[in-house]
Amino acid sequence: QKQILEYNLRTQRQNNRPPDFPAFVREGYDMTVLGDGYQRSPDGLIFKDFVEGSGELPVDGQQVIFDYTAYNEAAATIDSSYRKGQPAQTQLGIQGLIPGFELGIKSMKPGGKRRIVVPPELGPPVGPSTFFSAKQYEVFDVELRAVKSCRR
């Protein structure tokens, strides 16, 4: 297990992993996520808050505006709103986000900054039309910029 951890950490360093990025050790179908300061919610979501934020938690039907960077287990960047030059936005509760990512945002307050580790069971659909594998963890650094009501 130590050799696997060292290999994974070396790969993450080559990918310029961000500070406090979790380490992943896979043995068969079992995965251990290692990192200081991470919490696990009852539904299995793993997260670490860097900034708490303030105000009300977002709920289904509201629009959230956020910046994010998505990584794979090896700390390689998959996608980022920063690369696109503008924050992302979506309405909660319409299945527009990866389930675990949406759970992570719903427990954040505006202004909050968090790293969300999404386990496969809370991850995106898998298959030929997506670039996700069935047993892969996804990591998101997210800053919740604003929450808006969609009511008129």
C-alpha positions as CSV (number, residue, x, y, z in Angstrom):
1,Q,0.0,0.0,0.0
2,K,2.9,2.4,0.7
3,Q,4.3,1.9,-2.8
4,I,0.9,2.6,-4.3
5,L,0.6,5.8,-2.3
6,E,4.1,6.9,-3.2
7,Y,3.4,6.3,-6.9
8,N,0.1,8.2,-6.8
9,L,1.7,11.1,-5.0
10,R,4.5,11.2,-7.6
11,T,1.9,11.3,-10.4
12,Q,0.0,14.0,-8.6
13,R,3.2,16.1,-8.3
14,Q,3.9,15.7,-12.0
15,N,0.4,17.1,-12.6
16,N,1.1,20.1,-10.4
17,R,-1.5,19.1,-7.8
18,P,-2.9,22.0,-5.7
19,P,-2.0,22.2,-2.0
20,D,-3.9,19.9,0.3
21,F,-5.0,17.7,-2.6
22,P,-6.1,14.2,-1.2
23,A,-4.2,11.1,-2.0
24,F,-5.9,8.0,-3.4
25,V,-4.9,4.4,-2.7
26,R,-6.7,1.8,-4.6
27,E,-6.6,-1.9,-3.8
28,G,-8.8,-3.9,-6.1
29,Y,-12.2,-2.2,-5.9
30,D,-11.5,-0.6,-2.6
31,M,-10.3,3.0,-2.4
32,T,-8.8,4.9,0.5
33,V,-8.9,8.7,0.4
34,L,-6.1,10.2,2.5
35,G,-5.9,13.9,3.5
36,D,-5.9,16.1,6.5
37,G,-9.0,18.1,7.4
38,Y,-11.4,16.3,5.2
39,Q,-14.9,15.5,6.4
40,R,-17.3,12.8,5.2
41,S,-21.0,13.4,5.0
42,P,-23.6,10.7,5.8
43,D,-24.2,10.2,2.1
44,G,-20.5,9.5,1.5
45,L,-19.4,12.9,0.1
46,I,-15.9,13.9,1.1
47,F,-15.1,17.6,1.4
48,K,-12.8,20.2,3.0
49,D,-13.8,23.8,3.6
50,F,-11.3,26.5,3.0
51,V,-13.7,29.4,3.5
52,E,-17.1,28.9,5.2
53,G,-19.1,31.7,3.4
54,S,-22.2,33.4,4.9
55,G,-25.9,33.6,4.3
56,E,-28.4,30.9,3.5
57,L,-27.7,27.5,2.0
58,P,-29.0,27.1,-1.6
59,V,-32.0,24.9,-2.2
60,D,-33.7,23.2,-5.2
61,G,-35.1,25.7,-7.7
62,Q,-32.5,28.4,-7.0
63,Q,-29.7,29.4,-9.4
64,V,-26.2,29.0,-8.2
65,I,-23.2,30.9,-9.7
66,F,-19.8,29.4,-9.0
67,D,-16.3,29.0,-10.2
68,Y,-14.7,25.5,-10.2
69,T,-11.8,23.4,-11.3
70,A,-12.4,19.7,-11.8
71,Y,-9.6,17.1,-11.3
72,N,-9.2,13.4,-11.7
73,E,-7.6,11.2,-9.0
74,A,-4.1,12.0,-10.4
75,A,-4.7,15.7,-9.9
76,A,-4.9,16.4,-13.7
77,T,-7.2,19.2,-14.5
78,I,-10.3,18.0,-16.4
79,D,-12.3,21.2,-16.7
80,S,-12.3,24.7,-15.2
81,S,-14.6,27.8,-15.3
82,Y,-11.4,29.9,-14.9
83,R,-10.2,28.6,-18.3
84,K,-13.5,29.6,-19.8
85,G,-13.2,33.1,-18.3
86,Q,-16.6,33.2,-16.6
87,P,-18.3,31.5,-13.7
88,A,-20.6,28.6,-14.3
89,Q,-24.3,28.8,-13.3
90,T,-27.2,26.3,-13.1
91,Q,-30.4,25.8,-11.3
92,L,-30.3,23.3,-8.5
93,G,-32.7,20.3,-8.5
94,I,-32.9,19.8,-12.3
95,Q,-30.1,17.1,-12.5
96,G,-27.8,19.6,-14.3
97,L,-24.8,18.7,-12.2
98,I,-22.9,15.6,-11.1
99,P,-25.0,14.4,-8.1
100,G,-22.2,14.6,-5.6
101,F,-21.1,18.0,-6.8
102,E,-24.6,19.3,-6.4
103,L,-24.8,17.8,-2.9
104,G,-21.5,19.6,-2.1
105,I,-22.8,22.9,-3.4
106,K,-26.1,22.6,-1.5
107,S,-24.2,22.5,1.8
108,M,-22.2,25.7,1.0
109,K,-23.0,29.3,1.8
110,P,-22.3,32.1,-0.7
111,G,-18.7,33.1,-0.6
112,G,-17.6,29.7,0.5
113,K,-14.6,27.8,-0.9
114,R,-14.5,24.1,-0.7
115,R,-12.8,21.0,-2.2
116,I,-15.3,18.3,-3.0
117,V,-14.3,14.7,-3.5
118,V,-17.1,12.8,-5.3
119,P,-17.0,9.0,-4.9
120,P,-18.1,6.9,-7.8
121,E,-21.5,6.2,-6.3
122,L,-22.3,9.9,-6.3
123,G,-20.6,10.5,-9.6
124,P,-21.7,11.1,-13.2
125,P,-23.2,8.6,-15.6
126,V,-20.6,6.3,-17.1
127,G,-20.3,4.9,-20.5
128,P,-19.0,5.5,-24.0
129,S,-20.6,8.9,-24.3
130,T,-18.8,10.2,-21.2
131,F,-15.1,10.4,-20.2
132,F,-15.8,9.0,-16.7
133,S,-15.0,5.5,-15.5
134,A,-17.2,3.6,-13.2
135,K,-14.8,3.5,-10.2
136,Q,-13.2,6.9,-10.6
137,Y,-13.3,9.6,-7.9
138,E,-13.6,13.2,-9.1
139,V,-12.3,16.2,-7.2
140,F,-13.7,19.8,-7.5
141,D,-12.4,23.0,-6.1
142,V,-15.4,25.3,-6.0
143,E,-16.2,28.8,-5.0
144,L,-19.9,29.6,-4.6
145,R,-20.2,33.2,-5.8
146,A,-23.9,33.8,-5.5
147,V,-27.3,32.2,-5.0
148,K,-30.3,33.7,-6.8
149,S,-34.0,32.9,-6.7
150,C,-35.5,31.8,-10.0
151,R,-39.0,32.9,-9.0
152,R,-40.6,35.8,-10.8
